Amino acid sequence: MSWMDRVFRRKFERHRREYEKEKEKVDKALGKPHITLTIELPESCKGMEQEFEQLPDDKQFREELEEFIHDYIARKNKERKEKQKCAEGENKEA
C-alpha cells in the first residue's frame, strides 16, 4: 500500500467516525431513541451463520426482541423503585 493510500485511508476513517457521531446526535434529537449492538454468533450456533445473518430482517425476531427489551426495562424499573422504597424506609427509621 502506498504512502498516499495510507494517508487517505486514515483521513477517511477519521471523518467517517466523526460523521457517525454527528449522525447519531441528529438521529437522537429528531427521532426515537435507539441503540446499535454488535452481537457475535454464539458458540452453540456454529454452522448456523446464514440464519444468524438473516435475523435483523426477520420481523418476528424483531418483535420478540422488542418485547424482551420492554419486559427487561420494566423489571429493572420495578427493582429500582423497590430499592428506593427500602432506602426511604431505612431513612425514616433513623
N, C-alpha and C positions, 0 to 999 in steps of 0.2 A: 504494500500500500504506500503510495507516495505521501510526501510531507503535506501536500495540498489537500489530499483526501482526508488525512487525519485531522487537519485543522478544520476543514469543512464539517466533518462528522461531529467534532467536539462542539463547534458553534451551533450546529443544527440541533444536537441533543440538548444543549443548554436552553435554546429558545423553545424547543418542544416542551421541556419541563416547565418553563415559565408560562407557556401557553396553557398547559394543562391546569396549573394552579389558578390562573385567572379565569379559565373556563369554569372550573369548579366553583369559584366565588360567584360568578354570574348565574350559574345554574341554581345555586343555593338561594340567591336573592330573588330570582324570578319564579322558580318552580318549587315543587315539593322536595323536601329533604330526601337525600338518597345516599347510599353507601356503595362502594365498589370493593368487592373482596376477590382475592385470588385464592382459589382452593385447588390443592393438588389432588390428583387421583389417589384415593386411599389404597393402601397395600392390599386390602381384601378385595379390591375391584380390578386387580391386574387382569388384562385380557378383555376388559370392557371399555377400552379407550373411546371407541366410536360412540357408544351410548352416553358416556360421560360428557363428551364434547357437544352432544346434542341437547343437554339439559337446559342451557339458557333459552332455547327456543321452545321448550316443552311447556305448554300452557298449564297443564295440570301440576307439573313440578313447581312452577312459579306460584300458583295459587296455594299449594300446600306449604311452600316456604313462607309466603306472606302470613298464613295462618299460624305457623310456628313462631314467627317473629312477633306477631300480635300477642300470642299466649305468653311468650318469654318476657316481653316487656311488661305485660300486665302482672305476671308473677313477681318480677323484680320490684315493681312499684308497690305491690302489696307487702312484700318483705320489708321494704324501706319504711313504709308507713308504720308497720308493726314495731320496728326498731325505734322509730321516733316516739311512739306511744310509750314503749318501755322506758326510754330515756326520760321522757317527760314525767312519768310516774315516779321514777327514782329521784328526780329533781324536786318534786313536790314533797316527798318524804323527808328529804334532807333539810 
